[in-house]
Amino acid sequence: MKQLILTFITCLSLLTMQAQTRPSVIGQVDEPSEKALKGQQDDKALAIYPNPSNGVFTISISNVDDKKAELSIMNVIGNEVYHETLTNADNHFSKTLDLNRPSIAKGLYYVKLESENYSVVRRIVIR
């Protein structure tokens, strides 16, 4: 009886494992290449420097036609530690930030710049 139950459980587990696996794809799936992604964003050059920094860094983006952009800095768990609305001066946004405060821990942060027609997220490290 034990042998029969063990055989039944083994067959059942094999069937469920086969049902959970995906069939292999014949041919190659095309993924967007790094060059294609860069080509889409080459017209808008974003620079964050220095990176890594001690908390003082500059964010600069050029060739943006929008009048306003939202700048957000978030920690790794998604909490927003800084937010500002930037205004456009001759197709160029630039902002020097000082996050060298006791309330800002050292570590990895995400810089998000969003305008009406453009959105980008980059990583920065504060030492």
C-alpha positions as CSV (number, residue, x, y, z in Angstrom):
1,M,0.0,0.0,0.0
2,K,2.9,2.4,0.9
3,Q,4.5,1.6,-2.4
4,L,1.4,2.4,-4.3
5,I,0.9,5.8,-2.5
6,L,4.6,6.7,-3.1
7,T,4.3,5.9,-6.8
8,F,1.1,7.9,-7.1
9,I,2.7,11.0,-5.4
10,T,5.8,10.7,-7.5
11,C,3.8,10.6,-10.7
12,L,1.6,13.5,-9.6
13,S,4.7,15.6,-8.7
14,L,6.3,14.8,-12.1
15,L,3.1,15.9,-13.9
16,T,2.9,19.2,-12.0
17,M,6.6,19.9,-12.7
18,Q,6.0,19.3,-16.4
19,A,3.0,21.6,-16.4
20,Q,4.9,24.4,-14.7
21,T,7.9,24.4,-17.1
22,R,7.6,26.4,-20.3
23,P,8.2,24.9,-23.6
24,S,11.5,26.0,-25.3
25,V,11.2,28.6,-27.9
26,I,12.3,27.6,-31.3
27,G,14.5,30.4,-32.8
28,Q,16.0,33.4,-31.1
29,V,13.9,36.0,-29.3
30,D,15.0,39.5,-30.3
31,E,15.6,41.7,-27.3
32,P,16.3,45.4,-27.6
33,S,20.0,45.9,-27.9
34,E,22.0,48.3,-25.8
35,K,22.7,50.3,-29.0
36,A,19.1,50.6,-29.9
37,L,18.2,51.9,-26.4
38,K,21.1,54.3,-26.5
39,G,20.0,55.5,-29.9
40,Q,16.6,56.5,-28.6
41,Q,18.2,58.5,-25.8
42,D,21.2,60.0,-27.6
43,D,19.3,63.2,-28.4
44,K,18.8,63.9,-24.7
45,A,22.2,63.8,-22.9
46,L,21.8,63.2,-19.1
47,A,24.9,63.7,-16.9
48,I,25.2,63.1,-13.2
49,Y,28.6,63.9,-11.8
50,P,30.6,63.1,-9.8
51,N,29.3,59.6,-9.2
52,P,30.1,58.3,-6.6
53,S,30.0,61.5,-4.5
54,N,30.0,62.7,-1.0
55,G,26.5,64.0,-1.4
56,V,27.1,67.0,-3.6
57,F,26.5,66.3,-7.2
58,T,25.3,68.0,-10.4
59,I,22.4,66.8,-12.6
60,S,22.4,68.1,-16.1
61,I,20.3,67.3,-19.2
62,S,20.4,69.0,-22.6
63,N,18.2,69.0,-25.7
64,V,14.9,69.0,-23.8
65,D,12.0,70.9,-25.4
66,D,9.7,70.7,-22.3
67,K,9.4,73.8,-20.1
68,K,9.2,71.9,-16.8
69,A,10.7,68.7,-15.4
70,E,10.2,66.9,-12.1
71,L,13.4,65.8,-10.3
72,S,13.0,63.1,-7.7
73,I,15.7,61.3,-5.7
74,M,14.6,58.0,-4.1
75,N,16.3,55.5,-1.8
76,V,16.5,51.9,-2.7
77,I,13.2,51.1,-1.1
78,G,11.4,53.8,-3.1
79,N,11.0,56.5,-0.4
80,E,11.4,60.0,-2.0
81,V,14.2,61.9,-0.2
82,Y,14.2,64.9,-2.5
83,H,11.8,66.5,-5.0
84,E,11.9,69.6,-7.0
85,T,10.4,71.1,-10.2
86,L,13.0,72.4,-12.6
87,T,12.3,75.0,-15.2
88,N,13.9,75.0,-18.7
89,A,16.5,77.5,-19.7
90,D,17.4,77.2,-23.4
91,N,16.7,73.5,-23.8
92,H,18.9,72.7,-20.7
93,F,18.1,71.6,-17.2
94,S,20.9,71.8,-14.6
95,K,20.9,71.5,-10.8
96,T,23.6,71.1,-8.2
97,L,22.3,69.2,-5.1
98,D,23.7,68.9,-1.6
99,L,22.4,65.8,0.0
100,N,25.3,65.7,2.6
101,R,22.9,65.8,5.5
102,P,22.6,63.6,8.6
103,S,19.1,62.5,7.5
104,I,20.4,61.1,4.2
105,A,22.2,57.8,4.7
106,K,25.2,56.8,2.6
107,G,24.3,54.3,-0.1
108,L,22.6,53.8,-3.4
109,Y,19.9,56.3,-4.6
110,Y,17.9,56.7,-7.8
111,V,17.6,60.0,-9.6
112,K,14.4,60.3,-11.6
113,L,13.9,63.1,-14.1
114,E,10.4,63.3,-15.7
115,S,9.0,65.8,-18.2
116,E,6.0,65.7,-20.4
117,N,7.9,63.8,-23.2
118,Y,10.9,62.3,-21.4
119,S,11.6,60.1,-18.4
120,V,14.8,58.7,-17.2
121,V,16.1,57.0,-14.0
122,R,19.8,56.8,-13.1
123,R,21.7,55.4,-10.1
124,I,24.0,57.5,-7.9
125,V,26.1,56.4,-4.9
126,I,26.6,58.6,-1.9
127,R,29.7,57.8,0.2
